Amino acid sequence: MITLETLEGWLNSSVEHEQLEFKEAKNQFDNTKLMKYCVALANEGGGYLIFGITDKRPHQVVGSQAFPTPEALNKIKAQIVEKLRLRVEITELNHPKGRVLVFEVPTRPTGQPIAFEGAYLMRAGEDLVPMTPDMLKRIFAEDQQDWFSQPARSNASPDEVIALLDTQTYFELLELPYPTNRDAVLERLQSDQLLQQASQGWIIPNLSAILLAKRLDNFSFSLARKAARIIIYEGANKLHTRIDQTEQKGYAVGFERLVDFVHSSAPQNRCVEEVVREEVKMFPRQALRELIANALVHQDFLATGTSVIIEMYDDRVEISNPGIPPIKVERFIDEYRSRNEQLADLMRRFRVCEEKGSGIDKVICAAEAYQLPAPDFRVGDIRTIAVLFAHQDFNEMSQSDRIRACYQHCCLLYISNQRMSNQSLRERFRLNKSKTGTVSQVIGATKEAGLIKLDESESSSTRYARYLPFWA
């Protein structure tokens, strides 16, 4: 509990406290700047942002009128939760020299720096600056490596290793001939850090089990809970479940079977023109493959009692994974950062996913080719969700669907060294030239949403205008 005595102790301390940030804020304080300080403090392990105190030593109480009412304080707390997903407690102290506000900022989640408006921030003296690459790397590596190296099975005999792990598929994925003797199999696994020799046998780490297990439930309950779950519903809601099953094989050895099952379970696409004429499944296999791989690789393995979940409805498929992404969803198409670097590296070598970050590009390309609405990427409190929709005509799309499609189309062209125009967006929506005005309205709405901007290096003429993503 923070009291006036706590405050006096901070003010009288002979040394600067790294977890304290004093601001006068006599009359007000900018909301955006407050968000940035909360981000910086959280990234540095948490701390206190204190209003009504002079910035320089010796710190003196001067009083603050920032957020003057209980309603204003509750509103800014709610905004911080909404924008940063941080629950910041605010204490109001009535000091004899004036009102003092103390914002108690929690530390960031383990292995996950927090960003605001696309920037990971920290403090440097009186300034807020981007976090250094070394600091970001240390944060992303926190505890994740420990989980992967923890034993899934200890003191296993050579026969038990072969019985538990699908070594045959492991060699097939690497396009290597299967060794003629068991010792060579074990040595190869050991060279990839998928096996460790101990005095009483072999240690199978979590990394090896999660990738190569013949059945995850042969190891432990906690590993079995990491198995991908597939739920197929009848209709557009969760009222009636048709299939509910888990893929108990390891991620690498069971991946193609998992994708095949999800793809084959999809309904037929009801309306595909021009590009795809034959009867096809509602969701492109390529898009499903990339989204499932992303969910498996980028999940938070420290989250307990949860797993990757693939939920298919008549009009969409939702693929979710535990954990909040280390980058903003608006930057999925052009940036890449893996929470689990060792896992991502092995999955790349197995040709399950690409570490260079082109997976989301392929998803959006497939959606455009199959004339689907733009995929939607959502971040909840504890999960990240990718939604792939069934075909819709332009007239059936909501305004938010159209804006999202416009932004993603603009990003896709930009990373291909091209620029979006009214014509290119019309072609994306399969609209003829008579719909130029309608498409201009979509472009205008997307600009107003702050997602795209005019390419000022090109012609200023509306007819020949070209557009860039907001971050370009």
N, C-alpha and C positions, 0 to 999 in steps of 0.2 A: 504493500500500500504506500502510495506517495503522499507525504505530508509536508507541512511547512518545515519541519525538522530535516526531512530528506533534502529539501531545496537548500536549506542553510548549509548542510554538509557539502553539497555540490559547489555552492558559491565560495565556501571557505577552504576548499581543497587547495593544497599547495602545488598540485600538478594538474596539467590539462588531462581531462578524461576523454579518451577516444570515443566513448559511447554517448557523449553529450554534444549537442549542437544548440547554441544560444542565438536567439534572434530577437531584436527589439519589437518589431511588428506592433508599433504603438497604436496605429489606427486600423490596419488591415494587413493581410498577407495573401499574395497571389496563389490561387488554387493550384495552378500548374507547377509553380515553384515548390509548393508544399508536397505535391506528388513526387517530384524529383528528389527532394530530401528524404522522403520516406523510402524510396527505392534505394538511395545510396546507403542509408543506415541499415536497411535490411540486408543488402549485399555485403555489408561489413560486419554482420553478426548481430544486428539489432542495436537499439539504443534509444535515446530520448531527444526529441526536438522540443525546445522550451521557448515559448513566446513571452515577451515582457521583460527580457533580460538583455543588457547591453552585450554586443558581440565581443568586444575587446575586454581584456583583463585590466583592472579588476572588475569582474562582472557585477553590475548593479541592477536592482529591480527598478524598472521604469513603468511597468504596467502595460497591458495590451488590450485593445478593443477588437482584436480580430475575432471573428465568429462570435458575436456578442450575446447571442441568445441560445438557450438549450436546443431550439429548433435548428439553428445554424450549425451547432456542433453535431447534432445527429445527422444532418444532411451531408456534412463533409465526411463523417465517418462512413456513411453509406456509399459515397462516391469513391472513397479509397478502396473499399471492399470491391466495388464494381469494376474499377479500372485496374487495380493492382492485385486483387485477391489477397489482401493483407487485412487482418483485423487489428486495427490500431485503437488502443484505448486512450481516452483523453481525460485528463484530470484538471479540474479548475481549482486553483488555489487563491484564496483571498489574503494576499500578503498586505501588511500595513502600508507598503509603498505602492501598491497597485495589484491589479489582477494578473495572475500568471497562468498560462496554459501549458500543460505537459503532455506531449504526444508520445506515447509509449509504443515504439515500433518493434515488432517481433523480428527475429532473424528469418532469412529466406529458407525455403525447404532445402534439405540436404541435396547437394549436387545440382541445384537449379538457381542460377542467378535470375534476378528480376529486371525486366526492362520497362521503360516508359517511352512511348512514342518511338519504339524501335531501338532505343539506346540503353545499354547496361551502364549504370552510373555508379561512381564512387566519389568520395570527397578528396580534395587535394588542397589543403589550407582552407581558404575561404571559398574556393571554387568547386563546382561539380564538373567532373570530367568523365569521359568514357573509361570503362575498366580496361586495364591492360590485358593483352592476350595471355600472358602468363597467369594472371589471376583468374581469368575465365577458364583456362585449361585446368587449373587446380580445382576449381569449383565443380566442373563437369566430371572430374575424376573421383570426387568424393564418394567413398563407400561402394560405388558401383563395382569397381574392380574387386573389392573385398567379397561382395556377394558371389561373383562369378568364380572366385577361387576357393570358396568354402566347399567342403566335401559334401557331395551328394551320397557317396558310399565310400566307406573306409575299409581297409584291409580286405579288398576283394582279390580273389584268386584270378589267375589268367582266364580260367573257364568262365568265371562269373562276369568278367569284363566283356567277353565275347557274347555271353548270354544277354547282358543288359543293353549293350550298344550295338547299333546296326552298322557294323564296320564295313560290311559289303557295300552298302549305299554310300558310305563315307568315301571309299576309294572311287566309286563310280562318279560321284560329284566332282572329285578332283581330277577325273579322267586319268586315273593311275591303275595299272594292273594290280590285281589283288595278290599279295605276297603268298608264297608257297608254304610259309611256316608262320605259326602263331606269334613267335617272338618278334618277327619283323613287323607284324600288325601293331603290336604294343609299342614298339620303338617309334613307329611313324606317328601314332597318337601322342606319344610323349613329346615328340619334336614339335607338335603344334600346341603344346601345353594343354592337351585334352586328357592327359593322364599323368599321374605323379607316382613315382615308386617310393614306397616306404619300407620300413624294416619288416613289417608283417604282411606285406602285400601291396596292392595298388590302390591309390586314391583316385576316385572318379569325381572331379570337381563339378559344381553346378553348371559351368559353361558347357562341358562335354555332355552332361545329361540333357540339358535344355535343347541342345542341337541334335544329338544322335540317339536319344533313348528309343528303344523299341517300344516301350510303354513308360510314360512318365510316372504312372501310378505304381510302377515297380520300385520306385525310389522312396518317395515320401509323400505325405499328404500335401505339404506346402508346394512341392514341385508339381504334383498332380493338379493343383489349383492354377498353375500357370498354363495349362493346356488351353488352346483356343476353343471357344464354345460357339457352335453354330445353331441359331434358332430361326426356323422358317415359320412365318405366320400366314394365316389365311386372312386376306383383307389388308386394310391399311392401318390397323392398330394391333394391340397385343392381346385382344380378347380370345382369339382362337389360335393355338399353337399346333402346327402340323408336324414339325421335327424339332427336337432339342437334343443335340449330341455334342460330344467333345472329341477333338482329334488328339489322342493320347500319344501319338508318335512325336519324337523330337522335331523341332521347327525345321531343321534342314532336311532330314530324311522323310518327313511327312508333308513337306510344303506343296509339292505338285499335286498330291492326292487331295489336299485340303482345297486348293484353288479349283481343281476339277469338280469337286463335289459342290462347292458354292456356285460355280458357273452353271453346272448342269441342273441345279435346283431353281435357277431363275426362270420366270415365265418367258414366253416368246415376245419379241418386240412387236408392238401392234402397228407401228407406222415408221418405216424407214424408207427414204427416197434417195434417188440419185446415187449416193456413194455406195450404199449397201442395198442390193436388191433382193438377195435371197433371204429365206427365213432365218432369223438370227435370234440369239438370246437377248433379253432386255438389256443386260449389262455387258459391255465388252470384257472379254477375258483379260486383256492386257491391263485395263483399268483396275479390275478386281485384284489381279496379281500384285500390282504395285501398291495398292492401298493395304492389302493384307500384309505384305512384306514390311511396309512402313510401320504398321501397328505392332507387329511382332518385334521388330528391331528397336523401335524408339520408346517402348513402354518403360515404365518405372518398375524395376524388379524389386524395389524395396517395399512397394505397396503390397499389403497382405490381403488374402481372402478375395482376390479379384484377378481377372484375366482379360485377354483380348476377347471381345465378343463381336460376332458377325450376325446381325439381325436383318433378315430379308422380309420385306413386305411386298404387296402387289405392285406398289408404285415407287419403291426405293429400296436401297440397301444401306444400312448404317454399320460402319466398322469402327469400333472404339477400342481404345487401349488405356490402361491406367497411367496417370501422370499428365503433367502440364508441359507443353512443348517448350524447348529453350529458345525458340524464335516465335515471332508473331505469325498468326495464320496468314496475314496478308503477304508475308514474305516467303511462304512455303515454296513458291514457284522459282524463286531466284536465289535463295540461300539454303545452306545445308549445315546442320550441326547435329551430330549424333550424341545422345546421352550415353550410349553404350558402345564405345569405339572398338573394343576387342570383339564383341559380338558382330558388329557391322562389318568388320574386316573379314571375319570368317564367312559370313553370309555372302559377301561379295565374291570371295574365292570359290564358294559353292555355286556362284552364278544365280543366287536367289534374289539378290538386290544389287543395286549399284551404289557405291559409296559417294559418287560424285554429285548426287543430288538431282538426277534427271527424272526421278520417278513421278513426281507430281506433274512435270511437263507432259509426260506420256499419258497420264490420267486425263488431263485437260484436252490434249490432242484427240484422244479416243472419244471423249464426250462430244467434241465438235464434229468429228467424222461420223458419229452415230446419231447426230442431231439430238443430243440430250441436253437438258438444262445444265448450267454450270455446276460442278460439284460444290458442295458447301463444307467448309471446315469450321468446326465449332470447338470451343474450349469451355468445359464445365468446371466445377470446383475441384474435381479430382480426376477427370477423364478428358481425353481428346477424341473427338468424333469426326469422321469423314462420312459424308452422305453423297451417294450417287443416285441420281433420279432417273426414272423411266422417261421415255420420250414425251415431250410436250410441244405442241405448236406454239409459235410466238404469241398468239393471242391468248393462250392459256397461262402464260407465264405471268407471275406477279412482278411488280416494279422492282422488288429486291432481287428477284431471279435475273431480271434483265440487267440490272446494275452489276451484279456479280459476274455475269457472263461478259459484259463489256470490259470490266477490269481485268478478268483473267485473259481475255482475248488480247488486250493491250499488252499485258505482261508477256504472253507467249510470243507475240511478234517482236517485242523489244529484245528479248534474250536471243532471238534469231536474227538480230541486227536489221529488223524491219520496223515499220511504224504503222499504227492503226489509223484507219481512215473511215469515213462514213461507208465507203464502198466495201472495205474489208469486213466491217461489222455487219453490213447487210448480207454479205455472203455467208458469214458465220451463222446468221439467223435464217438463211435460205429465203430472203426477201427480195422482191424485184425492185427496180429503180423507182417505181411509184411510191415506195415506202421510205424514200430518203428523209422526208420530214419526220416521220416516226422515229427513225434511227437517230436523227439529230437530237430528238428529245431524250432518248436514252443516254446519249453521250453527254448532254447537258446535265442530266440528273447524276451521272457518274462523276462529272467534274464537281458538281455541287456537293457531293458526298466526300470530296477530297481524295478520291482514289486515282484520278488521272489528271493530267494537265496538258495544255497546248504545247506542242513542240515549236518553240519560238524561232528555231533555226530554219524552219520551213516557211512556206507561204502563209501570210496572215489571212488570206482569203478563206472564207468559210467553206467554199466549195472544195478547196484543195488542202484543208487543214489536216494536220497529222497530230497524233497524240502520244503521250508518254505516261508510264506509271508514275504515281506521285513521288516515288523514291528515286527515280532515274535522274 
